């Protein structure tokens, strides 16, 4: 479950162009007491996602040029897959609700 996971969210960039945006997103999550880390390596995004799934990280946030331009992130749930794009504030609310209710999804 999200509330129990050592790393609750992994934030990933597609290219180095989004590195600064990813660091900002990671900072926002950490400020909200959401355990997050950033994967800024220059690996293919599919590899990064697969690695996060193997590590059982509940949520993965991916940002490419389109997400940066729109101020959003693409959200992937470890079990449900791609949830779609959303504003970071909406994602924070989603995760905080799951943490506070100790949801077992």
Backbone torsions as a table, in degrees:
resi	resn	phi	psi	omega
1	UNK	NA	155.3	-176.0
2	UNK	-58.6	-46.0	-174.3
3	UNK	-65.7	-19.8	-176.8
4	UNK	-99.1	-20.7	-174.4
5	UNK	-64.7	134.6	178.0
6	UNK	-60.6	-41.0	173.1
7	UNK	-116.8	116.2	-176.2
8	UNK	-86.9	-31.5	-176.6
9	UNK	-140.7	134.2	170.9
10	UNK	-113.5	128.6	-179.0
11	UNK	-105.2	128.5	-173.8
12	UNK	-130.1	144.5	175.0
13	UNK	-102.2	156.5	176.7
14	UNK	-89.4	-43.0	175.1
15	UNK	-132.6	172.5	-179.1
16	UNK	-64.8	-17.8	179.4
17	UNK	-60.1	-27.2	-176.4
18	UNK	-96.4	4.2	-174.0
19	UNK	-56.3	-45.5	-178.6
20	UNK	-64.6	-41.8	178.5
21	UNK	-61.4	-43.0	179.7
22	UNK	-62.8	-42.9	178.4
23	UNK	-61.7	-39.5	177.8
24	UNK	-64.3	-43.3	178.7
25	UNK	-62.2	-45.1	178.5
26	UNK	-58.3	-43.6	178.8
27	UNK	-60.7	-42.3	178.4
28	UNK	-61.4	-45.2	-179.4
29	UNK	-63.8	-44.3	-179.7
30	UNK	-64.4	-37.3	176.8
31	UNK	-61.3	-32.3	-179.3
32	UNK	-87.8	12.3	-179.3
33	UNK	61.4	32.4	172.5
34	UNK	-99.6	124.9	-177.3
35	UNK	-73.4	109.2	-174.8
36	UNK	-134.2	154.8	170.0
37	UNK	-141.7	161.0	-177.9
38	UNK	-110.7	138.1	175.0
39	UNK	-111.0	98.8	-176.4
40	UNK	-103.1	11.7	-179.6
41	UNK	-64.0	155.8	-179.7
42	UNK	-91.2	47.6	174.7
43	UNK	-92.0	166.1	175.4
44	UNK	-67.9	146.4	-175.2
45	UNK	-63.1	-35.6	177.9
46	UNK	-60.7	-38.9	178.4
47	UNK	-65.6	-43.9	-179.7
48	UNK	-63.4	-42.0	-179.9
49	UNK	-64.8	-46.1	-179.9
50	UNK	-60.5	-42.5	179.4
51	UNK	-62.0	-42.3	178.6
52	UNK	-65.1	-37.6	178.1
53	UNK	-66.1	-41.6	178.1
54	UNK	-62.5	-35.7	178.3
55	UNK	-79.8	0.5	177.7
56	UNK	60.1	38.5	176.0
57	UNK	-78.9	123.0	-172.4
58	UNK	-59.9	-41.8	-177.5
59	UNK	-128.4	139.7	175.0
60	UNK	-122.5	129.6	176.3
61	UNK	-109.7	128.7	-178.9
62	UNK	-120.1	136.1	177.5
63	UNK	-130.7	127.3	172.2
64	UNK	-114.8	-169.5	-178.4
65	UNK	-59.6	-39.8	-178.7
66	UNK	-64.3	-43.7	179.7
67	UNK	-65.2	-41.4	178.5
68	UNK	-61.1	-45.9	-179.0
69	UNK	-59.9	-38.6	-177.7
70	UNK	-91.3	-3.3	-178.5
71	UNK	67.5	37.5	-176.9
72	UNK	-126.7	178.8	171.9
73	UNK	-137.0	149.7	173.8
74	UNK	-90.4	126.7	-172.2
75	UNK	-105.9	131.9	174.1
76	UNK	-122.8	130.1	174.7
77	UNK	-94.9	139.0	-177.2
78	UNK	-58.4	-37.6	-177.7
79	UNK	-92.0	-39.7	-173.9
80	UNK	-90.1	-14.6	-177.5
81	UNK	82.5	-146.0	-174.9
82	UNK	-70.2	122.9	178.6
83	UNK	-95.7	-23.5	-178.3
84	UNK	118.6	-172.7	179.9
85	UNK	-98.9	149.0	176.6
86	UNK	-154.1	160.6	175.0
87	UNK	-67.1	150.5	-177.1
88	UNK	-62.4	-36.1	179.0
89	UNK	-62.0	-39.5	178.1
90	UNK	-65.9	-40.0	178.4
91	UNK	-65.2	-42.3	179.1
92	UNK	-58.8	-43.7	178.7
93	UNK	-61.1	-43.5	179.5
94	UNK	-58.6	-49.4	-177.8
95	UNK	-68.8	-42.3	179.2
96	UNK	-60.6	-39.3	177.3
97	UNK	-61.6	-44.9	-179.4
98	UNK	-66.2	-36.2	179.1
99	UNK	-70.2	-47.3	-176.2
100	UNK	-66.9	-32.5	179.4
101	UNK	-91.6	-1.6	-176.8
102	UNK	50.7	48.4	-179.2
103	UNK	-60.7	142.3	-177.0
104	UNK	-99.3	5.8	-176.1
105	UNK	-35.8	NA	NA
